[in-house]
Amino acid sequence: MGATVLAMRMTDRRPLAAAAAACLLAALTVADLMHDGAHPFRRAGPLVIAIVLATAAVLAFIAVAASHRTRVTLVVAAAVLGGSFLAAGLDRLEWFDPNPGEPITEYRVVAKEGLELLGWSLVALALWGEAFRRRATVTVPTVTASRAPAASRRRAA
């Protein structure tokens, strides 16, 4: 939603990028609801990976013209989402026992989901913050004042 509002408030080529971000984020939401993660061996995995990479590229394009706060928030979000990806891959390590129901496995799942939620929340906050910043800086065209003398304020008696 924040990307959609941002698209309405941007100028030049950037509204297309914000609209693309809104569509890509919606597609990622649907993939998450259907539990089609970015796993290369799943049926929709390569498509989800492509959508994630396209989303990252579009968000980076938006960040170029964004405020410093938005850029920092998007960088932190990318780092947190990267941490979520690393937490999901912990079960590939030898010392990690991936048996369901064991506390360490459940902690990994909680860490992965928590980092993912935090990362996407930061993306949303960055987009909404940029949309509100753009609203505050919208300039309203004004007409230049006339150079003619002001009308008399006297009333006829």
Phi and psi restraints in degrees (value plus and minus 20) as a CYANA .aco file:
   2 GLY   PHI     -83.1   -43.1
   2 GLY   PSI     -57.0   -17.0
   3 ALA   PHI     -87.3   -47.3
   3 ALA   PSI     -54.3   -14.3
   4 THR   PHI     -87.0   -47.0
   4 THR   PSI     -65.2   -25.2
   5 VAL   PHI     -84.0   -44.0
   5 VAL   PSI     -59.4   -19.4
   6 LEU   PHI     -83.5   -43.5
   6 LEU   PSI     -58.7   -18.7
   7 ALA   PHI     -81.4   -41.4
   7 ALA   PSI     -54.3   -14.3
   8 MET   PHI     -93.6   -53.6
   8 MET   PSI     -39.1     0.9
   9 ARG   PHI    -127.4   -87.4
   9 ARG   PSI     -20.6    19.4
  10 MET   PHI    -115.3   -75.3
  10 MET   PSI     140.1   180.1
  11 THR   PHI    -137.7   -97.7
  11 THR   PSI     155.4   195.4
  12 ASP   PHI      32.0    72.0
  12 ASP   PSI    -153.5  -113.5
  13 ARG   PHI    -100.2   -60.2
  13 ARG   PSI     -33.7     6.3
  14 ARG   PHI     -87.2   -47.2
  14 ARG   PSI     -49.5    -9.5
  15 PRO   PHI     -81.3   -41.3
  15 PRO   PSI     -54.1   -14.1
  16 LEU   PHI     -85.4   -45.4
  16 LEU   PSI     -58.6   -18.6
  17 ALA   PHI     -86.2   -46.2
  17 ALA   PSI     -62.0   -22.0
  18 ALA   PHI     -87.5   -47.5
  18 ALA   PSI     -58.3   -18.3
  19 ALA   PHI     -86.2   -46.2
  19 ALA   PSI     -59.7   -19.7
  20 ALA   PHI     -83.8   -43.8
  20 ALA   PSI     -59.4   -19.4
  21 ALA   PHI     -82.3   -42.3
  21 ALA   PSI     -60.6   -20.6
  22 ALA   PHI     -82.2   -42.2
  22 ALA   PSI     -64.0   -24.0
  23 CYS   PHI     -86.2   -46.2
  23 CYS   PSI     -63.5   -23.5
  24 LEU   PHI     -86.1   -46.1
  24 LEU   PSI     -60.7   -20.7
  25 LEU   PHI     -85.6   -45.6
  25 LEU   PSI     -56.1   -16.1
  26 ALA   PHI     -85.1   -45.1
  26 ALA   PSI     -60.1   -20.1
  27 ALA   PHI     -85.4   -45.4
  27 ALA   PSI     -58.5   -18.5
  28 LEU   PHI     -86.6   -46.6
  28 LEU   PSI     -55.1   -15.1
  29 THR   PHI     -84.1   -44.1
  29 THR   PSI     -64.0   -24.0
  30 VAL   PHI     -83.4   -43.4
  30 VAL   PSI     -63.1   -23.1
  31 ALA   PHI     -81.8   -41.8
  31 ALA   PSI     -58.5   -18.5
  32 ASP   PHI     -88.5   -48.5
  32 ASP   PSI     -59.8   -19.8
  33 LEU   PHI     -84.0   -44.0
  33 LEU   PSI     -52.3   -12.3
  34 MET   PHI    -109.5   -69.5
  34 MET   PSI     -17.0    23.0
  35 HIS   PHI      39.2    79.2
  35 HIS   PSI      14.3    54.3
  36 ASP   PHI    -118.1   -78.1
  36 ASP   PSI      71.4   111.4
  37 GLY   PHI    -101.9   -61.9
  37 GLY   PSI    -198.0  -158.0
  38 ALA   PHI    -104.3   -64.3
  38 ALA   PSI      39.6    79.6
  39 HIS   PHI    -126.2   -86.2
  39 HIS   PSI     100.4   140.4
  40 PRO   PHI     -83.0   -43.0
  40 PRO   PSI     -41.0    -1.0
  41 PHE   PHI    -114.1   -74.1
  41 PHE   PSI     -23.9    16.1
  42 ARG   PHI    -104.8   -64.8
  42 ARG   PSI     144.0   184.0
  43 ARG   PHI     -80.0   -40.0
  43 ARG   PSI     -68.6   -28.6
  44 ALA   PHI    -116.9   -76.9
  44 ALA   PSI     -14.0    26.0
  45 GLY   PHI     -76.5   -36.5
  45 GLY   PSI     -70.3   -30.3
  46 PRO   PHI     -81.5   -41.5
  46 PRO   PSI     -55.0   -15.0
  47 LEU   PHI     -86.1   -46.1
  47 LEU   PSI     -63.0   -23.0
  48 VAL   PHI     -84.2   -44.2
  48 VAL   PSI     -60.1   -20.1
  49 ILE   PHI     -82.0   -42.0
  49 ILE   PSI     -62.9   -22.9
  50 ALA   PHI     -83.4   -43.4
  50 ALA   PSI     -59.8   -19.8
  51 ILE   PHI     -86.1   -46.1
  51 ILE   PSI     -60.6   -20.6
  52 VAL   PHI     -82.2   -42.2
  52 VAL   PSI     -65.0   -25.0
  53 LEU   PHI     -85.5   -45.5
  53 LEU   PSI     -60.1   -20.1
  54 ALA   PHI     -85.2   -45.2
  54 ALA   PSI     -59.3   -19.3
  55 THR   PHI     -82.8   -42.8
  55 THR   PSI     -63.7   -23.7
  56 ALA   PHI     -81.4   -41.4
  56 ALA   PSI     -61.4   -21.4
  57 ALA   PHI     -86.0   -46.0
  57 ALA   PSI     -62.1   -22.1
  58 VAL   PHI     -87.9   -47.9
  58 VAL   PSI     -60.7   -20.7
  59 LEU   PHI     -85.4   -45.4
  59 LEU   PSI     -56.4   -16.4
  60 ALA   PHI     -85.8   -45.8
  60 ALA   PSI     -58.5   -18.5
  61 PHE   PHI     -83.8   -43.8
  61 PHE   PSI     -61.1   -21.1
  62 ILE   PHI     -86.3   -46.3
  62 ILE   PSI     -59.1   -19.1
  63 ALA   PHI     -84.9   -44.9
  63 ALA   PSI     -46.1    -6.1
  64 VAL   PHI     -79.1   -39.1
  64 VAL   PSI     -60.3   -20.3
  65 ALA   PHI    -118.9   -78.9
  65 ALA   PSI     -12.4    27.6
  66 ALA   PHI    -109.0   -69.0
  66 ALA   PSI     153.6   193.6
  67 SER   PHI     -92.6   -52.6
  67 SER   PSI     145.9   185.9
  68 HIS   PHI     -80.1   -40.1
  68 HIS   PSI     -62.3   -22.3
  69 ARG   PHI     -81.3   -41.3
  69 ARG   PSI     -61.5   -21.5
  70 THR   PHI     -85.5   -45.5
  70 THR   PSI     -62.8   -22.8
  71 ARG   PHI     -81.9   -41.9
  71 ARG   PSI     -64.8   -24.8
  72 VAL   PHI     -83.7   -43.7
  72 VAL   PSI     -62.7   -22.7
  73 THR   PHI     -82.5   -42.5
  73 THR   PSI     -60.8   -20.8
  74 LEU   PHI     -88.4   -48.4
  74 LEU   PSI     -55.3   -15.3
  75 VAL   PHI     -87.0   -47.0
  75 VAL   PSI     -63.4   -23.4
  76 VAL   PHI     -83.4   -43.4
  76 VAL   PSI     -60.4   -20.4
  77 ALA   PHI     -81.8   -41.8
  77 ALA   PSI     -61.7   -21.7
  78 ALA   PHI     -83.5   -43.5
  78 ALA   PSI     -60.1   -20.1
  79 ALA   PHI     -85.1   -45.1
  79 ALA   PSI     -61.8   -21.8
  80 VAL   PHI     -86.6   -46.6
  80 VAL   PSI     -62.2   -22.2
  81 LEU   PHI     -85.9   -45.9
  81 LEU   PSI     -54.5   -14.5
  82 GLY   PHI     -84.2   -44.2
  82 GLY   PSI     -58.8   -18.8
  83 GLY   PHI     -83.2   -43.2
  83 GLY   PSI     -56.0   -16.0
  84 SER   PHI     -84.2   -44.2
  84 SER   PSI     -61.5   -21.5
  85 PHE   PHI     -83.4   -43.4
  85 PHE   PSI     -60.7   -20.7
  86 LEU   PHI     -88.0   -48.0
  86 LEU   PSI     -57.8   -17.8
  87 ALA   PHI     -84.6   -44.6
  87 ALA   PSI     -53.0   -13.0
  88 ALA   PHI     -89.4   -49.4
  88 ALA   PSI     -46.9    -6.9
  89 GLY   PHI    -111.2   -71.2
  89 GLY   PSI     -15.3    24.7
  90 LEU   PHI     -82.6   -42.6
  90 LEU   PSI     -47.0    -7.0
  91 ASP   PHI     -90.8   -50.8
  91 ASP   PSI     -26.8    13.2
  92 ARG   PHI    -106.2   -66.2
  92 ARG   PSI     -30.2     9.8
  93 LEU   PHI     -98.7   -58.7
  93 LEU   PSI     127.3   167.3
  94 GLU   PHI     -84.4   -44.4
  94 GLU   PSI     -61.3   -21.3
  95 TRP   PHI     -96.0   -56.0
  95 TRP   PSI     -31.4     8.6
  96 PHE   PHI    -111.2   -71.2
  96 PHE   PSI     102.8   142.8
  97 ASP   PHI    -116.9   -76.9
  97 ASP   PSI      87.0   127.0
  98 PRO   PHI    -106.1   -66.1
  98 PRO   PSI      18.4    58.4
  99 ASN   PHI     -98.3   -58.3
  99 ASN   PSI     105.7   145.7
 100 PRO   PHI     -81.4   -41.4
 100 PRO   PSI     122.5   162.5
 101 GLY   PHI      75.4   115.4
 101 GLY   PSI     -39.1     0.9
 102 GLU   PHI     -96.5   -56.5
 102 GLU   PSI     126.6   166.6
 103 PRO   PHI     -76.6   -36.6
 103 PRO   PSI     -60.7   -20.7
 104 ILE   PHI     -85.6   -45.6
 104 ILE   PSI     -54.8   -14.8
 105 THR   PHI     -88.1   -48.1
 105 THR   PSI     -61.9   -21.9
 106 GLU   PHI     -87.4   -47.4
 106 GLU   PSI     -56.9   -16.9
 107 TYR   PHI     -83.4   -43.4
 107 TYR   PSI     -58.7   -18.7
 108 ARG   PHI     -82.8   -42.8
 108 ARG   PSI     -63.5   -23.5
 109 VAL   PHI     -84.4   -44.4
 109 VAL   PSI     -63.4   -23.4
 110 VAL   PHI     -83.9   -43.9
 110 VAL   PSI     -62.7   -22.7
 111 ALA   PHI     -83.8   -43.8
 111 ALA   PSI     -64.4   -24.4
 112 LYS   PHI     -81.7   -41.7
 112 LYS   PSI     -69.3   -29.3
 113 GLU   PHI     -86.8   -46.8
 113 GLU   PSI     -58.7   -18.7
 114 GLY   PHI     -85.4   -45.4
 114 GLY   PSI     -63.7   -23.7
 115 LEU   PHI     -85.7   -45.7
 115 LEU   PSI     -58.2   -18.2
 116 GLU   PHI     -84.7   -44.7
 116 GLU   PSI     -64.4   -24.4
 117 LEU   PHI     -82.3   -42.3
 117 LEU   PSI     -64.4   -24.4
 118 LEU   PHI     -83.1   -43.1
 118 LEU   PSI     -63.5   -23.5
 119 GLY   PHI     -82.3   -42.3
 119 GLY   PSI     -67.8   -27.8
 120 TRP   PHI     -90.4   -50.4
 120 TRP   PSI     -49.9    -9.9
 121 SER   PHI     -86.3   -46.3
 121 SER   PSI     -58.8   -18.8
 122 LEU   PHI     -86.3   -46.3
 122 LEU   PSI     -56.3   -16.3
 123 VAL   PHI     -81.8   -41.8
 123 VAL   PSI     -65.7   -25.7
 124 ALA   PHI     -82.5   -42.5
 124 ALA   PSI     -63.5   -23.5
 125 LEU   PHI     -82.8   -42.8
 125 LEU   PSI     -59.5   -19.5
 126 ALA   PHI     -83.8   -43.8
 126 ALA   PSI     -63.8   -23.8
 127 LEU   PHI     -87.1   -47.1
 127 LEU   PSI     -63.2   -23.2
 128 TRP   PHI     -85.0   -45.0
 128 TRP   PSI     -61.8   -21.8
 129 GLY   PHI     -81.0   -41.0
 129 GLY   PSI     -61.2   -21.2
 130 GLU   PHI     -87.9   -47.9
 130 GLU   PSI     -57.6   -17.6
 131 ALA   PHI     -83.8   -43.8
 131 ALA   PSI     -63.2   -23.2
 132 PHE   PHI     -88.4   -48.4
 132 PHE   PSI     -56.4   -16.4
 133 ARG   PHI     -83.6   -43.6
 133 ARG   PSI     -60.7   -20.7
 134 ARG   PHI     -86.9   -46.9
 134 ARG   PSI     -56.0   -16.0
 135 ARG   PHI     -84.8   -44.8
 135 ARG   PSI     -57.7   -17.7
 136 ALA   PHI     -92.0   -52.0
 136 ALA   PSI     -42.6    -2.6
 137 THR   PHI    -123.5   -83.5
 137 THR   PSI      -8.4    31.6
 138 VAL   PHI     -88.2   -48.2
 138 VAL   PSI     110.2   150.2
 139 THR   PHI    -118.9   -78.9
 139 THR   PSI     117.9   157.9
 140 VAL   PHI    -121.2   -81.2
 140 VAL   PSI     104.9   144.9
 141 PRO   PHI     -86.3   -46.3
 141 PRO   PSI     118.1   158.1
 142 THR   PHI    -141.3  -101.3
 142 THR   PSI     137.4   177.4
 143 VAL   PHI    -112.1   -72.1
 143 VAL   PSI     117.9   157.9
 144 THR   PHI     -88.2   -48.2
 144 THR   PSI     124.8   164.8
 145 ALA   PHI     -88.7   -48.7
 145 ALA   PSI     128.9   168.9
 146 SER   PHI     -93.3   -53.3
 146 SER   PSI     128.0   168.0
 147 ARG   PHI    -109.1   -69.1
 147 ARG   PSI     -22.1    17.9
 148 ALA   PHI     -90.9   -50.9
 148 ALA   PSI     130.7   170.7
 149 PRO   PHI     -84.8   -44.8
 149 PRO   PSI     130.5   170.5
 150 ALA   PHI     -86.7   -46.7
 150 ALA   PSI     131.5   171.5
 151 ALA   PHI     -86.0   -46.0
 151 ALA   PSI     130.1   170.1
 152 SER   PHI     -89.6   -49.6
 152 SER   PSI     124.3   164.3
 153 ARG   PHI    -118.6   -78.6
 153 ARG   PSI     -18.4    21.6
 154 ARG   PHI     -92.3   -52.3
 154 ARG   PSI     125.2   165.2
 155 ARG   PHI    -128.4   -88.4
 155 ARG   PSI     129.4   169.4
 156 ALA   PHI     -90.8   -50.8
 156 ALA   PSI     122.4   162.4
